[in-house]
Amino acid sequence: MAMTPISALQGDALMQTVAAALLAMSVASWFVIFWKSSLLWRSARSVPRAIAAFWAAPSPAAAAAAAQAADPEGPAAALAARCQQLERPARHAWQAHADRVRRELREALDAGSRRLHAGHVLLASVGSTAPFVGLFGTVWGIYHALGALSALQQAGVDKIAGPVGDTLVMTAAGLAVAIPAVLAYNALGKRARALDAQLEGFALDLQHLLSAEPTD
């Protein structure tokens, strides 16, 4: 029994691979969207609270503890922890105190920024590539469908429209995967940059506070 154009299209391994790739992109992007939305929402509340708790404390040791209590394992807590460490004298005399302060705070700030922006590259990649993956599936599906239809003795518009229309779903699927990723990338990136600005200001204030050489 000869295979019909529709069954040949549905059984094509490349089309199934394209569909599986789009599904994997969608699952990965939605996982990142929910994870980063929760993380940034918590950080948007805890970072200002931790900074306020730090400056309201009566001593440097109490300030670091207050910030860590308000933002456990968060970027502001990491900066406060570095502040507490820098209260101790440097181990090596050749390390200038101001340089050590700047280096320690920069490392903590970079680590916090990486956590805030984690997953954004995946969203950008999905948003930029998913439409082309879907378009590739459409082009291949049309080619495959027309090749199968050419074997028929009579191939009217009614027989072509069905298989070709089915392949256009791949383009729609690519857009359905890409659009949420692009919107989330922009929204989450904006929120992460706002938190970056708050942390950079906090780190700058800490640098001014701690850059003075410790006195014996």
Order of alpha helices (4+ residues) and beta strands (2+ residues): alpha-alpha-alpha-alpha-alpha-alpha-alpha
